[in-house]
């Protein structure tokens, strides 16, 4: 049986780091969630000190580029909450939807 693969995206703003939403805490929950659903996490993208007001974040851009270049290597993107990916506009959500469709992957929120 071929095991499904996932990538994980974690993000905190500077303010959130003091409120228990640390990168490590998110990553631990995301890993456990991924494994519970039968996905093997193969890559972690960690974004620190960035707002989710738009998609113009360095690590998110890296993840999107890596995903497009490696779409045959993973089946899902795991993240703690949707707001970790974006709190932006409808256009941002449309762009993310296009990414998920292009890569044929599932966005999965803990």
N, C-alpha and C positions, 0 to 999 in steps of 0.2 A: 504494500500500500504506500502510495506517495503522500507524504505529509504536506499539508498546506503551510505556506510561509506568510509571515507578516512583517511589516515594518512598523515602528513605533515613533510617534511624534509627541514630545513633551515640551511645554513652554511655561515660563513664569515671567511676570513683570516684576520689577524690583519690589513693588509694594506687596505682591502676593507671597514673596519668599518668606515674609515674617508671619504669615497667617496659616501655615501648615500645608501649603500647596507646593512644597518643594519639588524640584526636578526628580530627586531620588524617590520621593513618595509616589509621585505620578508614575515614574518608570516601573517601580515595584508593582503597583496595581495593574498597570497596562500589561506587564509580562504575565502576571497571574491570570488575568482575563484572557489574554491571547492563548495561553496554554490550556485553560479550561475549555475554550472553544475548539481546540485541536489545531491551533496554529503554532508553528515554530517561529519565534522572533529572530529575524536575521540581520536587522539593522535598526539602530536607534538614532533618532535625530533630536538633539537637545538644544533648545533655544532659551537663553537666559536674558532677562532684563528687557524684553520687548513687548510692546503692546500688540493686541490682536485687532487693532482698528482697521488694518488693511492687510493685504497679502505681501507687502513689500518688506519681508523679513529675510535676512540672509540664510538662515537655516531652513526655513520653509521653502525658499527658492531652491536650495540645494536638494531638498527632499523631492520637490516636484520634478526637477531636472533628472535626478537619479532614477526616480520612478519611471519617467518616460523612456529613459535609456535602458532600463532593466525590467520592463513590464512583464517579461516572461518568468521572472524570478520570484514574484510575490503575488499573494492573493488578497491581501487586506492591509488597510492602514488602521492601526489601533491608536486611539487617543483617549485621554481621561474624560473630557467633556468637549462638546462642539466649540465652546468658546476658546478652547486651546488652539483650535485651527483658525477661527475667525469670529469676530464680532462686527464684521464689516457690512458692506452693502449687498444688495441682491446680486450685483455684478460679481462680487467676490464669490458668492455661493454658486453662481453659474459657472465661474471659472473652475472652482473645485469640482463641481459635478462633471464638467468636461474632462478634467484630469482622471477622475475615478472611472468614467466611461472609456476613455482612451486606453487606460491601463487594464481595464476589465477587472477592477479590484473593488472590494467592499469597504466602505468607511464604517468602522465599528467603534462606538463610544462606550467606555466603561459605564 
